[in-house]
Amino acid sequence: MDIPQGLFCQSCGMPMSKPEDFGTNADGGKNEDYCSNCFRNGAFTNPSITLPEMIEFCAGFSKDMGMTPEAAHAMLTEFLPTLKRWKQ
Ligand SMILES: [Zn+2]
């Protein structure tokens, strides 16, 4: 499987390259761990989402990833648990 290169969101796995891709800290600064969908103004936008829910949510973007939903689901099931937000 392909692990994205460079910086990617430690919550949903989205690659982050443009400044607007990055989340923001409470002080308005750039947060390099999480994307703007997951983390804004120093807090998770959906603090109660579970790992299985995040996998389902991200698998919905399988077309953008150039994958079938099944392949995306399998990749995310392996990949997301390695990210900072989900690592125990
Ligand atoms: Zn994210």
PDB file of the backbone (N, CA, C, O) and the ligand in Angstrom, with CONECT records:
HET     ZN  A 101       1
ATOM      1  N   MET A   1       0.834  -1.208   0.000  1.00  0.00           N
ATOM      2  CA  MET A   1       0.000   0.000   0.000  1.00  0.00           C
ATOM      3  C   MET A   1       0.863   1.250   0.000  1.00  0.00           C
ATOM      4  O   MET A   1       2.011   1.221   0.443  1.00  0.00           O
ATOM      5  N   ASP A   2       0.313   2.334  -0.492  1.00  0.00           N
ATOM      6  CA  ASP A   2       1.052   3.589  -0.585  1.00  0.00           C
ATOM      7  C   ASP A   2       0.830   4.445   0.650  1.00  0.00           C
ATOM      8  O   ASP A   2      -0.297   4.848   0.937  1.00  0.00           O
ATOM      9  N   ILE A   3       1.885   4.720   1.369  1.00  0.00           N
ATOM     10  CA  ILE A   3       1.818   5.690   2.463  1.00  0.00           C
ATOM     11  C   ILE A   3       2.116   7.050   1.844  1.00  0.00           C
ATOM     12  O   ILE A   3       3.139   7.219   1.181  1.00  0.00           O
ATOM     13  N   PRO A   4       1.227   8.023   2.055  1.00  0.00           N
ATOM     14  CA  PRO A   4       1.475   9.333   1.446  1.00  0.00           C
ATOM     15  C   PRO A   4       2.815   9.915   1.884  1.00  0.00           C
ATOM     16  O   PRO A   4       3.216   9.770   3.039  1.00  0.00           O
ATOM     17  N   GLN A   5       3.492  10.565   0.966  1.00  0.00           N
ATOM     18  CA  GLN A   5       4.760  11.213   1.278  1.00  0.00           C
ATOM     19  C   GLN A   5       4.491  12.627   1.773  1.00  0.00           C
ATOM     20  O   GLN A   5       3.449  13.211   1.478  1.00  0.00           O
ATOM     21  N   GLY A   6       5.439  13.168   2.527  1.00  0.00           N
ATOM     22  CA  GLY A   6       5.307  14.534   3.007  1.00  0.00           C
ATOM     23  C   GLY A   6       4.360  14.622   4.188  1.00  0.00           C
ATOM     24  O   GLY A   6       4.099  13.630   4.869  1.00  0.00           O
ATOM     25  N   LEU A   7       3.851  15.819   4.422  1.00  0.00           N
ATOM     26  CA  LEU A   7       2.981  16.030   5.566  1.00  0.00           C
ATOM     27  C   LEU A   7       1.566  15.592   5.235  1.00  0.00           C
ATOM     28  O   LEU A   7       1.043  15.886   4.160  1.00  0.00           O
ATOM     29  N   PHE A   8       0.961  14.891   6.167  1.00  0.00           N
ATOM     30  CA  PHE A   8      -0.446  14.577   6.011  1.00  0.00           C
ATOM     31  C   PHE A   8      -1.124  14.616   7.366  1.00  0.00           C
ATOM     32  O   PHE A   8      -0.494  14.459   8.412  1.00  0.00           O
ATOM     33  N   CYS A   9      -2.419  14.829   7.312  1.00  0.00           N
ATOM     34  CA  CYS A   9      -3.195  15.007   8.535  1.00  0.00           C
ATOM     35  C   CYS A   9      -3.080  13.770   9.426  1.00  0.00           C
ATOM     36  O   CYS A   9      -3.272  12.645   8.964  1.00  0.00           O
ATOM     37  N   GLN A  10      -2.766  13.986  10.706  1.00  0.00           N
ATOM     38  CA  GLN A  10      -2.612  12.897  11.666  1.00  0.00           C
ATOM     39  C   GLN A  10      -3.954  12.462  12.249  1.00  0.00           C
ATOM     40  O   GLN A  10      -4.003  11.758  13.259  1.00  0.00           O
ATOM     41  N   SER A  11      -5.029  12.881  11.613  1.00  0.00           N
ATOM     42  CA  SER A  11      -6.356  12.446  12.025  1.00  0.00           C
ATOM     43  C   SER A  11      -7.060  11.707  10.893  1.00  0.00           C
ATOM     44  O   SER A  11      -7.560  10.599  11.089  1.00  0.00           O
ATOM     45  N   CYS A  12      -7.101  12.324   9.694  1.00  0.00           N
ATOM     46  CA  CYS A  12      -7.828  11.708   8.580  1.00  0.00           C
ATOM     47  C   CYS A  12      -6.911  11.222   7.470  1.00  0.00           C
ATOM     48  O   CYS A  12      -7.370  10.532   6.559  1.00  0.00           O
ATOM     49  N   GLY A  13      -5.615  11.566   7.519  1.00  0.00           N
ATOM     50  CA  GLY A  13      -4.662  11.080   6.522  1.00  0.00           C
ATOM     51  C   GLY A  13      -4.603  11.879   5.246  1.00  0.00           C
ATOM     52  O   GLY A  13      -3.907  11.493   4.307  1.00  0.00           O
ATOM     53  N   MET A  14      -5.327  12.999   5.191  1.00  0.00           N
ATOM     54  CA  MET A  14      -5.305  13.807   3.974  1.00  0.00           C
ATOM     55  C   MET A  14      -3.930  14.458   3.790  1.00  0.00           C
ATOM     56  O   MET A  14      -3.390  15.032   4.736  1.00  0.00           O
ATOM     57  N   PRO A  15      -3.351  14.373   2.565  1.00  0.00           N
ATOM     58  CA  PRO A  15      -2.087  15.068   2.324  1.00  0.00           C
ATOM     59  C   PRO A  15      -2.280  16.582   2.457  1.00  0.00           C
ATOM     60  O   PRO A  15      -3.295  17.126   2.022  1.00  0.00           O
ATOM     61  N   MET A  16      -1.298  17.252   3.059  1.00  0.00           N
ATOM     62  CA  MET A  16      -1.406  18.710   3.242  1.00  0.00           C
ATOM     63  C   MET A  16      -0.201  19.367   2.589  1.00  0.00           C
ATOM     64  O   MET A  16       0.944  19.063   2.923  1.00  0.00           O
ATOM     65  N   SER A  17      -0.473  20.276   1.650  1.00  0.00           N
ATOM     66  CA  SER A  17       0.615  20.980   0.991  1.00  0.00           C
ATOM     67  C   SER A  17       0.367  22.483   0.985  1.00  0.00           C
ATOM     68  O   SER A  17       1.270  23.262   1.290  1.00  0.00           O
ATOM     69  N   LYS A  18      -0.838  22.892   0.642  1.00  0.00           N
ATOM     70  CA  LYS A  18      -1.154  24.322   0.589  1.00  0.00           C
ATOM     71  C   LYS A  18      -1.405  24.854   2.001  1.00  0.00           C
ATOM     72  O   LYS A  18      -1.869  24.112   2.867  1.00  0.00           O
ATOM     73  N   PRO A  19      -1.097  26.143   2.240  1.00  0.00           N
ATOM     74  CA  PRO A  19      -1.310  26.709   3.583  1.00  0.00           C
ATOM     75  C   PRO A  19      -2.740  26.488   4.087  1.00  0.00           C
ATOM     76  O   PRO A  19      -2.955  26.246   5.275  1.00  0.00           O
ATOM     77  N   GLU A  20      -3.718  26.574   3.170  1.00  0.00           N
ATOM     78  CA  GLU A  20      -5.106  26.443   3.613  1.00  0.00           C
ATOM     79  C   GLU A  20      -5.495  25.000   3.939  1.00  0.00           C
ATOM     80  O   GLU A  20      -6.582  24.751   4.462  1.00  0.00           O
ATOM     81  N   ASP A  21      -4.602  24.044   3.629  1.00  0.00           N
ATOM     82  CA  ASP A  21      -4.875  22.648   3.982  1.00  0.00           C
ATOM     83  C   ASP A  21      -4.683  22.408   5.472  1.00  0.00           C
ATOM     84  O   ASP A  21      -5.260  21.476   6.032  1.00  0.00           O
ATOM     85  N   PHE A  22      -3.873  23.246   6.117  1.00  0.00           N
ATOM     86  CA  PHE A  22      -3.489  22.994   7.497  1.00  0.00           C
ATOM     87  C   PHE A  22      -4.526  23.523   8.480  1.00  0.00           C
ATOM     88  O   PHE A  22      -5.185  24.533   8.232  1.00  0.00           O
ATOM     89  N   GLY A  23      -4.655  22.813   9.608  1.00  0.00           N
ATOM     90  CA  GLY A  23      -5.500  23.280  10.686  1.00  0.00           C
ATOM     91  C   GLY A  23      -4.864  24.477  11.374  1.00  0.00           C
ATOM     92  O   GLY A  23      -3.722  24.843  11.094  1.00  0.00           O
ATOM     93  N   THR A  24      -5.631  25.084  12.287  1.00  0.00           N
ATOM     94  CA  THR A  24      -5.136  26.264  12.987  1.00  0.00           C
ATOM     95  C   THR A  24      -5.131  26.035  14.491  1.00  0.00           C
ATOM     96  O   THR A  24      -6.014  25.383  15.049  1.00  0.00           O
ATOM     97  N   ASN A  25      -4.107  26.592  15.129  1.00  0.00           N
ATOM     98  CA  ASN A  25      -4.015  26.541  16.579  1.00  0.00           C
ATOM     99  C   ASN A  25      -4.899  27.622  17.195  1.00  0.00           C
ATOM    100  O   ASN A  25      -5.425  28.492  16.500  1.00  0.00           O
ATOM    101  N   ALA A  26      -5.050  27.543  18.525  1.00  0.00           N
ATOM    102  CA  ALA A  26      -5.892  28.514  19.228  1.00  0.00           C
ATOM    103  C   ALA A  26      -5.404  29.942  18.997  1.00  0.00           C
ATOM    104  O   ALA A  26      -6.201  30.880  19.009  1.00  0.00           O
ATOM    105  N   ASP A  27      -4.095  30.109  18.787  1.00  0.00           N
ATOM    106  CA  ASP A  27      -3.544  31.450  18.572  1.00  0.00           C
ATOM    107  C   ASP A  27      -3.598  31.866  17.098  1.00  0.00           C
ATOM    108  O   ASP A  27      -3.074  32.917  16.730  1.00  0.00           O
ATOM    109  N   GLY A  28      -4.230  31.040  16.257  1.00  0.00           N
ATOM    110  CA  GLY A  28      -4.348  31.374  14.843  1.00  0.00           C
ATOM    111  C   GLY A  28      -3.186  30.879  13.994  1.00  0.00           C
ATOM    112  O   GLY A  28      -3.211  30.998  12.769  1.00  0.00           O
ATOM    113  N   GLY A  29      -2.169  30.325  14.644  1.00  0.00           N
ATOM    114  CA  GLY A  29      -1.013  29.806  13.918  1.00  0.00           C
ATOM    115  C   GLY A  29      -1.346  28.503  13.210  1.00  0.00           C
ATOM    116  O   GLY A  29      -2.378  27.880  13.457  1.00  0.00           O
ATOM    117  N   LYS A  30      -0.435  28.110  12.319  1.00  0.00           N
ATOM    118  CA  LYS A  30      -0.645  26.896  11.538  1.00  0.00           C
ATOM    119  C   LYS A  30      -0.361  25.667  12.388  1.00  0.00           C
ATOM    120  O   LYS A  30       0.635  25.620  13.109  1.00  0.00           O
ATOM    121  N   ASN A  31      -1.236  24.679  12.301  1.00  0.00           N
ATOM    122  CA  ASN A  31      -1.014  23.405  12.968  1.00  0.00           C
ATOM    123  C   ASN A  31      -0.568  22.397  11.923  1.00  0.00           C
ATOM    124  O   ASN A  31      -1.311  22.099  10.988  1.00  0.00           O
ATOM    125  N   GLU A  32       0.645  21.870  12.075  1.00  0.00           N
ATOM    126  CA  GLU A  32       1.206  20.998  11.037  1.00  0.00           C
ATOM    127  C   GLU A  32       0.831  19.541  11.229  1.00  0.00           C
ATOM    128  O   GLU A  32       1.201  18.699  10.411  1.00  0.00           O
ATOM    129  N   ASP A  33       0.102  19.224  12.294  1.00  0.00           N
ATOM    130  CA  ASP A  33      -0.297  17.830  12.519  1.00  0.00           C
ATOM    131  C   ASP A  33      -1.644  17.497  11.888  1.00  0.00           C
ATOM    132  O   ASP A  33      -1.874  16.363  11.468  1.00  0.00           O
ATOM    133  N   TYR A  34      -2.530  18.483  11.824  1.00  0.00           N
ATOM    134  CA  TYR A  34      -3.903  18.187  11.412  1.00  0.00           C
ATOM    135  C   TYR A  34      -4.378  19.154  10.325  1.00  0.00           C
ATOM    136  O   TYR A  34      -3.927  20.296  10.230  1.00  0.00           O
ATOM    137  N   CYS A  35      -5.317  18.643   9.503  1.00  0.00           N
ATOM    138  CA  CYS A  35      -5.803  19.457   8.394  1.00  0.00           C
ATOM    139  C   CYS A  35      -6.920  20.405   8.846  1.00  0.00           C
ATOM    140  O   CYS A  35      -7.423  20.328   9.967  1.00  0.00           O
ATOM    141  N   SER A  36      -7.282  21.299   7.923  1.00  0.00           N
ATOM    142  CA  SER A  36      -8.284  22.319   8.254  1.00  0.00           C
ATOM    143  C   SER A  36      -9.672  21.708   8.419  1.00  0.00           C
ATOM    144  O   SER A  36     -10.539  22.325   9.038  1.00  0.00           O
ATOM    145  N   ASN A  37      -9.905  20.511   7.879  1.00  0.00           N
ATOM    146  CA  ASN A  37     -11.203  19.862   8.082  1.00  0.00           C
ATOM    147  C   ASN A  37     -11.320  19.292   9.485  1.00  0.00           C
ATOM    148  O   ASN A  37     -12.410  19.255  10.055  1.00  0.00           O
ATOM    149  N   CYS A  38     -10.193  18.843  10.047  1.00  0.00           N
ATOM    150  CA  CYS A  38     -10.207  18.139  11.331  1.00  0.00           C
ATOM    151  C   CYS A  38      -9.953  19.051  12.522  1.00  0.00           C
ATOM    152  O   CYS A  38     -10.453  18.791  13.616  1.00  0.00           O
ATOM    153  N   PHE A  39      -9.190  20.105  12.328  1.00  0.00           N
ATOM    154  CA  PHE A  39      -8.671  20.864  13.464  1.00  0.00           C
ATOM    155  C   PHE A  39      -8.730  22.358  13.172  1.00  0.00           C
ATOM    156  O   PHE A  39      -8.077  22.840  12.247  1.00  0.00           O
ATOM    157  N   ARG A  40      -9.502  23.078  13.949  1.00  0.00           N
ATOM    158  CA  ARG A  40      -9.603  24.523  13.752  1.00  0.00           C
ATOM    159  C   ARG A  40      -9.574  25.233  15.094  1.00  0.00           C
ATOM    160  O   ARG A  40     -10.215  24.799  16.051  1.00  0.00           O
ATOM    161  N   ASN A  41      -8.822  26.334  15.158  1.00  0.00           N
ATOM    162  CA  ASN A  41      -8.748  27.158  16.369  1.00  0.00           C
ATOM    163  C   ASN A  41      -8.397  26.337  17.610  1.00  0.00           C
ATOM    164  O   ASN A  41      -8.946  26.545  18.691  1.00  0.00           O
ATOM    165  N   GLY A  42      -7.460  25.395  17.422  1.00  0.00           N
ATOM    166  CA  GLY A  42      -6.944  24.654  18.565  1.00  0.00           C
ATOM    167  C   GLY A  42      -7.798  23.494  19.037  1.00  0.00           C
ATOM    168  O   GLY A  42      -7.540  22.947  20.109  1.00  0.00           O
ATOM    169  N   ALA A  43      -8.810  23.099  18.271  1.00  0.00           N
ATOM    170  CA  ALA A  43      -9.673  22.001  18.712  1.00  0.00           C
ATOM    171  C   ALA A  43     -10.117  21.159  17.523  1.00  0.00           C
ATOM    172  O   ALA A  43     -10.219  21.656  16.402  1.00  0.00           O
ATOM    173  N   PHE A  44     -10.380  19.880  17.778  1.00  0.00           N
ATOM    174  CA  PHE A  44     -10.922  19.032  16.727  1.00  0.00           C
ATOM    175  C   PHE A  44     -12.338  19.502  16.376  1.00  0.00           C
ATOM    176  O   PHE A  44     -13.138  19.828  17.253  1.00  0.00           O
ATOM    177  N   THR A  45     -12.624  19.527  15.071  1.00  0.00           N
ATOM    178  CA  THR A  45     -13.961  19.952  14.648  1.00  0.00           C
ATOM    179  C   THR A  45     -15.005  18.898  15.008  1.00  0.00           C
ATOM    180  O   THR A  45     -16.184  19.213  15.174  1.00  0.00           O
ATOM    181  N   ASN A  46     -14.565  17.646  15.128  1.00  0.00           N
ATOM    182  CA  ASN A  46     -15.482  16.574  15.532  1.00  0.00           C
ATOM    183  C   ASN A  46     -14.794  15.723  16.586  1.00  0.00           C
ATOM    184  O   ASN A  46     -14.293  14.640  16.284  1.00  0.00           O
ATOM    185  N   PRO A  47     -14.766  16.221  17.855  1.00  0.00           N
ATOM    186  CA  PRO A  47     -13.951  15.573  18.887  1.00  0.00           C
ATOM    187  C   PRO A  47     -14.436  14.177  19.258  1.00  0.00           C
ATOM    188  O   PRO A  47     -13.665  13.397  19.816  1.00  0.00           O
ATOM    189  N   SER A  48     -15.676  13.843  18.969  1.00  0.00           N
ATOM    190  CA  SER A  48     -16.204  12.557  19.427  1.00  0.00           C
ATOM    191  C   SER A  48     -16.176  11.481  18.345  1.00  0.00           C
ATOM    192  O   SER A  48     -16.610  10.355  18.587  1.00  0.00           O
ATOM    193  N   ILE A  49     -15.671  11.812  17.157  1.00  0.00           N
ATOM    194  CA  ILE A  49     -15.646  10.807  16.087  1.00  0.00           C
ATOM    195  C   ILE A  49     -14.730   9.655  16.499  1.00  0.00           C
ATOM    196  O   ILE A  49     -13.676   9.873  17.097  1.00  0.00           O
ATOM    197  N   THR A  50     -15.140   8.434  16.175  1.00  0.00           N
ATOM    198  CA  THR A  50     -14.334   7.256  16.497  1.00  0.00           C
ATOM    199  C   THR A  50     -13.519   6.856  15.270  1.00  0.00           C
ATOM    200  O   THR A  50     -13.768   7.324  14.160  1.00  0.00           O
ATOM    201  N   LEU A  51     -12.548   5.987  15.494  1.00  0.00           N
ATOM    202  CA  LEU A  51     -11.718   5.521  14.381  1.00  0.00           C
ATOM    203  C   LEU A  51     -12.556   4.833  13.293  1.00  0.00           C
ATOM    204  O   LEU A  51     -12.391   5.154  12.116  1.00  0.00           O
ATOM    205  N   PRO A  52     -13.450   3.897  13.649  1.00  0.00           N
ATOM    206  CA  PRO A  52     -14.265   3.289  12.580  1.00  0.00           C
ATOM    207  C   PRO A  52     -15.102   4.313  11.812  1.00  0.00           C
ATOM    208  O   PRO A  52     -15.295   4.182  10.603  1.00  0.00           O
ATOM    209  N   GLU A  53     -15.601   5.343  12.525  1.00  0.00           N
ATOM    210  CA  GLU A  53     -16.380   6.385  11.845  1.00  0.00           C
ATOM    211  C   GLU A  53     -15.505   7.193  10.898  1.00  0.00           C
ATOM    212  O   GLU A  53     -15.934   7.569   9.808  1.00  0.00           O
ATOM    213  N   MET A  54     -14.271   7.454  11.326  1.00  0.00           N
ATOM    214  CA  MET A  54     -13.344   8.199  10.470  1.00  0.00           C
ATOM    215  C   MET A  54     -12.996   7.379   9.222  1.00  0.00           C
ATOM    216  O   MET A  54     -12.897   7.929   8.125  1.00  0.00           O
ATOM    217  N   ILE A  55     -12.813   6.080   9.387  1.00  0.00           N
ATOM    218  CA  ILE A  55     -12.524   5.214   8.239  1.00  0.00           C
ATOM    219  C   ILE A  55     -13.690   5.267   7.250  1.00  0.00           C
ATOM    220  O   ILE A  55     -13.475   5.393   6.045  1.00  0.00           O
ATOM    221  N   GLU A  56     -14.916   5.172   7.753  1.00  0.00           N
ATOM    222  CA  GLU A  56     -16.092   5.246   6.883  1.00  0.00           C
ATOM    223  C   GLU A  56     -16.145   6.590   6.163  1.00  0.00           C
ATOM    224  O   GLU A  56     -16.390   6.661   4.959  1.00  0.00           O
ATOM    225  N   PHE A  57     -15.905   7.664   6.938  1.00  0.00           N
ATOM    226  CA  PHE A  57     -15.970   9.009   6.385  1.00  0.00           C
ATOM    227  C   PHE A  57     -14.955   9.170   5.256  1.00  0.00           C
ATOM    228  O   PHE A  57     -15.294   9.653   4.175  1.00  0.00           O
ATOM    229  N   CYS A  58     -13.716   8.766   5.508  1.00  0.00           N
ATOM    230  CA  CYS A  58     -12.653   8.941   4.509  1.00  0.00           C
ATOM    231  C   CYS A  58     -12.864   8.018   3.306  1.00  0.00           C
ATOM    232  O   CYS A  58     -12.522   8.387   2.182  1.00  0.00           O
ATOM    233  N   ALA A  59     -13.417   6.835   3.523  1.00  0.00           N
ATOM    234  CA  ALA A  59     -13.662   5.909   2.417  1.00  0.00           C
ATOM    235  C   ALA A  59     -14.659   6.516   1.431  1.00  0.00           C
ATOM    236  O   ALA A  59     -14.710   6.125   0.265  1.00  0.00           O
ATOM    237  N   GLY A  60     -15.451   7.477   1.913  1.00  0.00           N
ATOM    238  CA  GLY A  60     -16.392   8.175   1.038  1.00  0.00           C
ATOM    239  C   GLY A  60     -15.695   9.006  -0.027  1.00  0.00           C
ATOM    240  O   GLY A  60     -16.312   9.407  -1.014  1.00  0.00           O
ATOM    241  N   PHE A  61     -14.398   9.265   0.177  1.00  0.00           N
ATOM    242  CA  PHE A  61     -13.629  10.048  -0.802  1.00  0.00           C
ATOM    243  C   PHE A  61     -12.759   9.140  -1.681  1.00  0.00           C
ATOM    244  O   PHE A  61     -11.784   9.591  -2.283  1.00  0.00           O
ATOM    245  N   SER A  62     -13.126   7.864  -1.745  1.00  0.00           N
ATOM    246  CA  SER A  62     -12.312   6.893  -2.485  1.00  0.00           C
ATOM    247  C   SER A  62     -12.092   7.323  -3.936  1.00  0.00           C
ATOM    248  O   SER A  62     -11.018   7.111  -4.500  1.00  0.00           O
ATOM    249  N   LYS A  63     -13.122   7.929  -4.531  1.00  0.00           N
ATOM    250  CA  LYS A  63     -12.986   8.362  -5.925  1.00  0.00           C
ATOM    251  C   LYS A  63     -11.858   9.381  -6.073  1.00  0.00           C
ATOM    252  O   LYS A  63     -11.077   9.320  -7.022  1.00  0.00           O
ATOM    253  N   ASP A  64     -11.782  10.315  -5.127  1.00  0.00           N
ATOM    254  CA  ASP A  64     -10.706  11.321  -5.154  1.00  0.00           C
ATOM    255  C   ASP A  64      -9.339  10.658  -5.007  1.00  0.00           C
ATOM    256  O   ASP A  64      -8.339  11.168  -5.512  1.00  0.00           O
ATOM    257  N   MET A  65      -9.299   9.521  -4.314  1.00  0.00           N
ATOM    258  CA  MET A  65      -8.031   8.821  -4.106  1.00  0.00           C
ATOM    259  C   MET A  65      -7.724   7.872  -5.271  1.00  0.00           C
ATOM    260  O   MET A  65      -6.681   7.218  -5.294  1.00  0.00           O
ATOM    261  N   GLY A  66      -8.641   7.810  -6.230  1.00  0.00           N
ATOM    262  CA  GLY A  66      -8.438   6.936  -7.377  1.00  0.00           C
ATOM    263  C   GLY A  66      -8.555   5.462  -7.004  1.00  0.00           C
ATOM    264  O   GLY A  66      -7.893   4.611  -7.598  1.00  0.00           O
ATOM    265  N   MET A  67      -9.401   5.165  -6.018  1.00  0.00           N
ATOM    266  CA  MET A  67      -9.551   3.789  -5.536  1.00  0.00           C
ATOM    267  C   MET A  67     -11.022   3.390  -5.565  1.00  0.00           C
ATOM    268  O   MET A  67     -11.916   4.235  -5.618  1.00  0.00           O
ATOM    269  N   THR A  68     -11.243   2.093  -5.529  1.00  0.00           N
ATOM    270  CA  THR A  68     -12.603   1.627  -5.290  1.00  0.00           C
ATOM    271  C   THR A  68     -12.905   1.837  -3.804  1.00  0.00           C
ATOM    272  O   THR A  68     -11.981   1.923  -2.996  1.00  0.00           O
ATOM    273  N   PRO A  69     -14.184   1.919  -3.436  1.00  0.00           N
ATOM    274  CA  PRO A  69     -14.518   2.062  -2.006  1.00  0.00           C
ATOM    275  C   PRO A  69     -13.920   0.934  -1.176  1.00  0.00           C
ATOM    276  O   PRO A  69     -13.463   1.166  -0.057  1.00  0.00           O
ATOM    277  N   GLU A  70     -13.917  -0.282  -1.709  1.00  0.00           N
ATOM    278  CA  GLU A  70     -13.384  -1.430  -0.969  1.00  0.00           C
ATOM    279  C   GLU A  70     -11.877  -1.276  -0.723  1.00  0.00           C
ATOM    280  O   GLU A  70     -11.387  -1.528   0.377  1.00  0.00           O
ATOM    281  N   ALA A  71     -11.148  -0.854  -1.778  1.00  0.00           N
ATOM    282  CA  ALA A  71      -9.701  -0.682  -1.649  1.00  0.00           C
ATOM    283  C   ALA A  71      -9.383   0.452  -0.682  1.00  0.00           C
ATOM    284  O   ALA A  71      -8.461   0.346   0.128  1.00  0.00           O
ATOM    285  N   ALA A  72     -10.149   1.536  -0.769  1.00  0.00           N
ATOM    286  CA  ALA A  72      -9.928   2.670   0.130  1.00  0.00           C
ATOM    287  C   ALA A  72     -10.180   2.255   1.575  1.00  0.00           C
ATOM    288  O   ALA A  72      -9.419   2.610   2.475  1.00  0.00           O
ATOM    289  N   HIS A  73     -11.251   1.504   1.785  1.00  0.00           N
ATOM    290  CA  HIS A  73     -11.595   1.054   3.130  1.00  0.00           C
ATOM    291  C   HIS A  73     -10.475   0.186   3.709  1.00  0.00           C
ATOM    292  O   HIS A  73     -10.104   0.334   4.873  1.00  0.00           O
ATOM    293  N   ALA A  74      -9.942  -0.719   2.885  1.00  0.00           N
ATOM    294  CA  ALA A  74      -8.870  -1.609   3.338  1.00  0.00           C
ATOM    295  C   ALA A  74      -7.604  -0.816   3.654  1.00  0.00           C
ATOM    296  O   ALA A  74      -6.935  -1.073   4.655  1.00  0.00           O
ATOM    297  N   MET A  75      -7.280   0.152   2.788  1.00  0.00           N
ATOM    298  CA  MET A  75      -6.085   0.965   3.001  1.00  0.00           C
ATOM    299  C   MET A  75      -6.241   1.792   4.279  1.00  0.00           C
ATOM    300  O   MET A  75      -5.320   1.856   5.093  1.00  0.00           O
ATOM    301  N   LEU A  76      -7.397   2.420   4.454  1.00  0.00           N
ATOM    302  CA  LEU A  76      -7.623   3.281   5.624  1.00  0.00           C
ATOM    303  C   LEU A  76      -7.614   2.468   6.917  1.00  0.00           C
ATOM    304  O   LEU A  76      -7.158   2.948   7.955  1.00  0.00           O
ATOM    305  N   THR A  77      -8.115   1.250   6.853  1.00  0.00           N
ATOM    306  CA  THR A  77      -8.145   0.389   8.037  1.00  0.00           C
ATOM    307  C   THR A  77      -6.724   0.091   8.520  1.00  0.00           C
ATOM    308  O   THR A  77      -6.492  -0.079   9.717  1.00  0.00           O
ATOM    309  N   GLU A  78      -5.772   0.027   7.575  1.00  0.00           N
ATOM    310  CA  GLU A  78      -4.373  -0.183   7.944  1.00  0.00           C
ATOM    311  C   GLU A  78      -3.667   1.113   8.305  1.00  0.00           C
ATOM    312  O   GLU A  78      -2.853   1.163   9.228  1.00  0.00           O
ATOM    313  N   PHE A  79      -4.000   2.172   7.547  1.00  0.00           N
ATOM    314  CA  PHE A  79      -3.234   3.411   7.631  1.00  0.00           C
ATOM    315  C   PHE A  79      -3.661   4.309   8.798  1.00  0.00           C
ATOM    316  O   PHE A  79      -2.808   4.801   9.537  1.00  0.00           O
ATOM    317  N   LEU A  80      -4.960   4.526   8.970  1.00  0.00           N
ATOM    318  CA  LEU A  80      -5.396   5.496   9.984  1.00  0.00           C
ATOM    319  C   LEU A  80      -4.954   5.138  11.403  1.00  0.00           C
ATOM    320  O   LEU A  80      -4.615   6.045  12.163  1.00  0.00           O
ATOM    321  N   PRO A  81      -4.940   3.862  11.798  1.00  0.00           N
ATOM    322  CA  PRO A  81      -4.502   3.563  13.179  1.00  0.00           C
ATOM    323  C   PRO A  81      -3.047   3.918  13.457  1.00  0.00           C
ATOM    324  O   PRO A  81      -2.641   3.953  14.618  1.00  0.00           O
ATOM    325  N   THR A  82      -2.241   4.185  12.408  1.00  0.00           N
ATOM    326  CA  THR A  82      -0.845   4.556  12.627  1.00  0.00           C
ATOM    327  C   THR A  82      -0.701   6.056  12.875  1.00  0.00           C
ATOM    328  O   THR A  82       0.386   6.512  13.232  1.00  0.00           O
ATOM    329  N   LEU A  83      -1.762   6.829  12.694  1.00  0.00           N
ATOM    330  CA  LEU A  83      -1.676   8.285  12.844  1.00  0.00           C
ATOM    331  C   LEU A  83      -1.744   8.682  14.315  1.00  0.00           C
ATOM    332  O   LEU A  83      -2.262   7.954  15.161  1.00  0.00           O
ATOM    333  N   LYS A  84      -1.195   9.875  14.584  1.00  0.00           N
ATOM    334  CA  LYS A  84      -1.052  10.347  15.966  1.00  0.00           C
ATOM    335  C   LYS A  84      -2.375  10.354  16.746  1.00  0.00           C
ATOM    336  O   LYS A  84      -2.416  10.001  17.924  1.00  0.00           O
ATOM    337  N   ARG A  85      -3.457  10.764  16.063  1.00  0.00           N
ATOM    338  CA  ARG A  85      -4.724  10.878  16.788  1.00  0.00           C
ATOM    339  C   ARG A  85      -5.236   9.523  17.273  1.00  0.00           C
ATOM    340  O   ARG A  85      -5.911   9.438  18.299  1.00  0.00           O
ATOM    341  N   TRP A  86      -4.908   8.453  16.518  1.00  0.00           N
ATOM    342  CA  TRP A  86      -5.519   7.152  16.793  1.00  0.00           C
ATOM    343  C   TRP A  86      -4.566   6.173  17.465  1.00  0.00           C
ATOM    344  O   TRP A  86      -4.992   5.157  18.014  1.00  0.00           O
ATOM    345  N   LYS A  87      -3.274   6.485  17.417  1.00  0.00           N
ATOM    346  CA  LYS A  87      -2.291   5.603  18.032  1.00  0.00           C
ATOM    347  C   LYS A  87      -2.499   5.598  19.535  1.00  0.00           C
ATOM    348  O   LYS A  87      -2.593   6.655  20.158  1.00  0.00           O
ATOM    349  N   GLN A  88      -2.568   4.446  20.098  1.00  0.00           N
ATOM    350  CA  GLN A  88      -2.778   4.381  21.560  1.00  0.00           C
ATOM    351  C   GLN A  88      -1.456   4.419  22.306  1.00  0.00           C
ATOM    352  O   GLN A  88      -1.439   4.374  23.536  1.00  0.00           O
TER     353      GLN A  88
HETATM  354 ZN    ZN A 101      -7.747  15.768   8.722  1.00  0.00          ZN2+
END
